Amino acid sequence: MKRAAGSPGGISSAAVKKATGKTWPQWLALLDRAGARKLTHREIVQWLDRQQRLADWWRQMVAVGYEQARGLRVRHQKSDGFEVSVSKTMAAPVDRAFAAWKNPDLRERWLPRTPLTIRKATPHKSIRILWSDDTCVSVNFWPKGPLKCQVVPQHGKLTTPEAAEKMKAFWAGKLEALRAFLET
């Protein structure tokens, strides 16, 4: 699917039309006629389910895109705060990347002096972290062959758009540090 900066939900109108049968301008007009400006996110999603029979993922995307286009939601905003994610593919097997997050001694080499609490870890797949400010970090690991993987930290429950942008930049830098650590 083509991601488009500046498009509602970050998805191009062509991609939305291919998946849903309608372009963004058509969705926006349809939802305006349905009174969606006065509905909650949940109510918009329910309307898209009942009236348009969209698949779950597309109900969410159309609702979020509509809310962003109409100024009801800002970038990275979720119902419980703001959430950002960053992704990096590295020339390292997924088990090494996972260990670099899970093992405190290894983690200190690329994420120094960073207090965190690992709440749950599924080997070579994901780690759920409670961050020092009580926000949540979810890290997913995707194998991309035997000697390559993708690492995706997603940081949620951030309180402001500024905090979201700050953490997005923070994680981009830390993923680069992780890549350098793993690839040496």
C-alpha positions in Angstrom: 0.0 0.0 0.0 1.3 3.4 -0.9 1.8 5.8 2.1 1.3 9.4 1.2 2.4 12.3 3.4 -0.3 14.9 3.8 -3.0 12.4 2.9 -5.6 11.5 5.5 -4.3 8.7 7.7 -1.1 8.9 5.6 -2.7 6.7 2.9 -3.1 7.9 -0.7 -6.5 8.4 -2.2 -5.7 5.8 -4.8 -4.8 3.2 -2.2 -8.0 3.9 -0.3 -10.1 3.6 -3.5 -8.4 0.3 -4.4 -9.2 -1.2 -1.0 -12.6 0.4 -0.3 -14.1 1.5 -3.6 -14.0 5.2 -2.6 -11.5 8.0 -2.7 -10.7 10.2 0.2 -12.9 13.1 -1.1 -15.8 10.6 -1.4 -15.2 9.2 2.1 -15.0 12.7 3.6 -18.2 13.9 1.9 -20.0 10.7 2.8 -19.0 10.9 6.5 -19.9 14.6 6.6 -23.4 13.8 5.3 -23.6 11.1 8.0 -22.9 13.7 10.7 -19.5 12.2 11.7 -18.1 15.5 12.9 -20.3 15.1 16.0 -19.5 11.4 16.5 -16.9 9.7 18.6 -14.2 7.6 17.0 -16.0 4.5 18.1 -19.3 5.7 16.6 -17.7 6.5 13.3 -16.1 3.0 13.2 -19.5 1.5 14.0 -21.2 3.5 11.3 -18.5 2.4 8.8 -19.2 -1.2 9.8 -23.0 -1.1 9.7 -23.5 1.2 6.7 -20.4 0.5 4.6 -19.4 -3.0 5.6 -15.7 -2.1 5.6 -13.1 -4.6 7.0 -11.9 -3.8 10.5 -8.6 -2.4 9.5 -10.1 -0.2 6.9 -12.8 1.0 9.2 -10.1 2.2 11.6 -8.1 3.8 8.8 -11.0 5.6 7.2 -12.2 6.9 10.7 -8.7 8.1 11.6 -8.2 9.7 8.2 -11.6 11.5 8.5 -10.8 12.7 12.0 -7.4 14.0 10.8 -8.8 15.7 7.7 -11.5 17.4 9.8 -9.2 18.6 12.6 -10.7 16.2 15.1 -7.5 14.3 15.6 -3.8 15.3 15.1 -0.9 13.2 13.8 0.1 10.3 16.1 -3.0 10.9 18.3 -4.8 7.8 19.8 -7.6 7.6 22.3 -5.1 7.3 25.2 -2.5 9.8 24.1 0.0 9.9 21.3 1.9 7.0 19.7 4.9 6.8 17.4 6.8 4.0 15.8 10.1 3.8 14.0 11.4 0.9 11.9 14.9 -0.2 11.0 16.2 -3.2 9.0 19.6 -4.5 10.2 22.1 -7.0 9.0 21.8 -9.2 12.1 19.7 -12.3 12.9 16.5 -11.6 14.9 17.8 -13.6 17.9 20.7 -11.2 18.3 18.5 -8.1 18.0 16.1 -9.6 20.6 19.0 -10.3 23.0 20.3 -6.8 22.6 17.0 -5.5 24.0 16.4 -8.2 26.6 19.8 -8.5 28.1 20.6 -5.5 30.3 24.4 -5.7 29.7 24.0 -5.8 26.0 21.3 -3.1 26.1 23.6 -0.8 28.1 26.0 -0.8 25.1 23.5 0.9 22.7 20.9 2.3 25.1 23.0 3.5 28.0 21.6 4.8 31.3 18.0 4.2 30.4 15.8 2.8 33.1 13.0 0.6 31.9 11.0 -2.4 33.0 10.4 -5.4 30.7 6.8 -6.5 31.4 6.6 -9.3 28.9 9.0 -10.9 26.3 8.2 -13.4 23.6 11.5 -14.7 22.4 12.5 -13.4 19.0 9.1 -11.8 18.4 8.3 -9.0 20.9 9.1 -7.2 24.1 6.6 -5.0 26.1 8.3 -2.3 28.2 7.1 0.1 30.9 9.2 3.2 30.3 10.4 5.3 33.2 7.6 7.9 32.7 4.9 5.2 32.8 4.5 5.3 29.0 4.6 2.0 27.1 7.0 0.7 24.5 6.3 -2.3 22.4 9.1 -3.7 20.3 8.5 -6.1 17.5 11.1 -8.1 15.7 10.6 -9.4 12.2 13.1 -11.8 10.5 14.1 -10.7 7.0 16.1 -13.8 6.2 18.7 -15.7 8.3 21.0 -12.8 8.7 18.7 -9.8 8.6 15.8 -8.5 10.7 13.5 -5.5 11.2 13.1 -3.9 14.6 10.1 -1.7 15.3 9.7 0.1 18.6 6.3 1.6 19.1 6.0 4.2 22.0 2.5 4.9 23.2 0.6 6.8 25.9 2.7 10.0 25.3 1.0 13.1 26.5 1.6 15.7 23.8 2.3 15.9 20.1 5.7 17.4 21.1 6.5 14.4 23.3 5.6 12.1 20.4 7.9 13.9 17.9 10.7 13.9 20.5 10.4 10.2 21.1 10.2 9.5 17.4 13.5 11.2 16.9 14.9 9.5 20.0 14.0 6.0 18.7 15.3 6.8 15.3 18.7 7.6 16.9 18.6 4.6 19.2 17.8 2.2 16.3 20.8 3.5 14.4 22.9 2.9 17.6 21.5 -0.6 17.8 22.2 -1.2 14.1 25.8 -0.1 14.5 26.2 -2.3 17.6 24.8 -5.4 15.9 26.6 -5.0 12.7 30.1 -4.6 14.2 
